[in-house]
């Protein structure tokens, strides 16, 4: 069992390192890459089954429960546009391969809580760096055009969304933005047309550090 856990942590970090490379270098993790890692990682589940052959029903129930719980939490983050589809598939795959003897559902919930908190902190830092008096009037125009926005929605938009100059549309900066509105806004302070976007940082970096931090603390 200990040897199986070692192989799992070793394999999971190989997956995370490669996915970090793809996400940072190309800003996309192809489905075929995740599918390949899934088939290779399936051998870990097979090896783990050998240790639970007397309780195979319990083993399958726990694995299915973990799958749906990880899917549910990943789907929530995906609907909030905090993670992409590839990030969600990566998270589900990692927790599906988790040795059930060492990891429990509280650990899984703690992982998603810390990941969301770090994403929020990252968004607040980005907000403090990029928001200033020259672009606040554009947010005011956006909110005036959408009077149904709640206070929470406005806070969410100001933290995680930003306005980019239309002239930057054809520039490749290595960063990934999700276009959130087809309407152009004229910023009369900068005298430039801007559109609303959501910055999509490489979430795999956060996944890697949170995952290994919790694993290290759990085993120690």
Residue pairs with C-beta under 8 A, 6 or more apart in sequence:
1 51
1 99
1 101
4 44
4 47
4 48
4 51
4 99
5 99
5 101
5 102
7 44
7 47
8 44
8 97
8 98
8 99
9 215
11 40
11 41
11 44
11 97
12 94
12 97
12 211
13 208
13 212
15 37
15 41
15 90
15 93
15 94
16 90
16 94
16 204
16 207
16 208
16 211
17 208
18 33
18 37
19 29
19 33
19 34
19 86
19 90
19 204
20 202
20 204
20 205
20 208
22 28
22 29
22 30
22 33
23 29
23 86
23 202
23 203
23 204
23 205
24 202
24 205
27 174
27 176
27 200
27 202
28 86
29 86
29 87
29 90
29 204
30 86
31 86
31 89
34 86
34 89
34 90
34 93
37 93
38 93
41 93
41 97
44 97
45 63
45 96
45 97
48 59
48 99
48 100
49 56
49 59
51 101
52 58
52 59
59 100
62 100
63 96
63 100
65 105
66 95
66 96
66 98
66 100
66 105
66 108
67 92
67 95
67 96
69 95
69 105
69 108
70 91
70 92
70 95
70 96
70 108
71 88
71 92
73 91
73 108
73 109
73 112
74 83
74 87
74 88
74 91
74 92
75 88
77 83
77 87
77 88
77 112
77 115
77 116
78 84
78 85
78 87
78 88
81 160
81 178
81 198
82 116
82 119
82 160
82 203
83 91
83 203
84 200
84 203
87 203
87 204
87 207
90 204
90 207
91 207
94 207
94 211
95 103
95 108
98 108
102 218
102 219
103 218
107 214
107 218
110 214
111 210
111 211
111 214
114 210
114 213
114 214
115 206
115 207
115 210
118 206
118 210
119 203
119 206
120 159
122 201
122 206
123 159
123 160
124 159
126 159
126 162
126 199
127 158
127 159
130 162
131 158
131 162
133 189
134 187
134 189
134 190
135 162
135 163
135 187
135 189
135 190
135 194
137 187
137 188
137 189
138 163
138 185
138 187
138 194
139 157
139 158
139 163
141 185
142 157
142 181
142 185
142 196
143 149
143 154
145 183
149 157
160 198
160 199
161 180
161 196
161 197
161 198
161 199
162 196
162 197
162 198
162 199
163 185
163 187
163 194
163 195
163 196
163 197
164 177
164 194
164 195
164 197
165 190
165 192
165 193
165 194
166 184
166 192
166 193
166 194
166 195
167 192
169 195
175 199
176 199
176 200
176 201
177 197
177 198
177 199
177 200
178 197
178 198
178 200
179 195
179 196
179 197
180 196
180 197
180 198
181 195
181 196
182 195
183 195
183 196
184 193
184 194
184 195
185 193
185 194
185 195
185 196
186 192
186 193
186 194
187 193
187 194
